[in-house]
Amino acid sequence: MRHSLPLAPQFYVTAPQPCPYLEGRMERKLFTALQGESAGRLNDSLSHQGFRRSQNVLYRPSCTDCASCLSARINVAAFKPSKSQKRTLRRNADISRRVTSPWATEAQYDLFRHYLDSRHADGGMADMDVFEFAAMIEETPVRSRVIEYTGIDNDLIGTCLTDVLSDGLSMVYSFYTPDMPRHSLGTYLILDHIAIAREAGLPYVYLGYWVPGSQKMGYKSNFSGLEIYVGGKWTKLKNPEDYSPDTHPLSSDPIAEQVANISLPDSRPAR
């Protein structure tokens, strides 16, 4: 099925498949290609409207009877670390950060495989080979960076593919060694991105989707200053317990209506 707007990117819908976050649900995505001279502006504009990037595709959940996946970002100015997050920062004080261009390495892939085999052995990426991994890292038509984290022995212990948006950092995909559980490396990578955004004067860190009722995605609500995209606007997350997996049959607008309500940037190339 294809839906389009005049003089605009083409939007498509995936076939329903089992939801990776909520058991017994089916997921469907609305997506468009990300390419050409206006790719950066399109990535910016649609990221502000709840979309995420995967290689040269931008997508947003568009399930027929579920609206549980909520795009989430941290308002850097409103963020204050909790006591446990301060402990995480102290435990990882010896970690070094290195920012590189989006280029895949053997060390990254080894860490990626170790992470998947330990944490997500039955996930959608479990069978990803080295060439597919390289494509995930390198096939980016927008301003992206690979941020690597090394321990005191200079071994790679964490990596994040990060897009630089006009108003923040988007953590496209991150992975880390599962052999340091006390260090809470997943939390640390987010905390460090908040620090990078603050240093760069960028107001937001985009985290992907927060899914009420999903243990995999619930950790995002532990960060103060979290905002979620609901009803076409960003809203401060208050009490996470007030949100529940929304399964009403009228939760999602028809696809054509969703596409018609998407704001698109000026399609003319930048000068």
Disulfide bonds with the S-S distance in Angstrom:
none
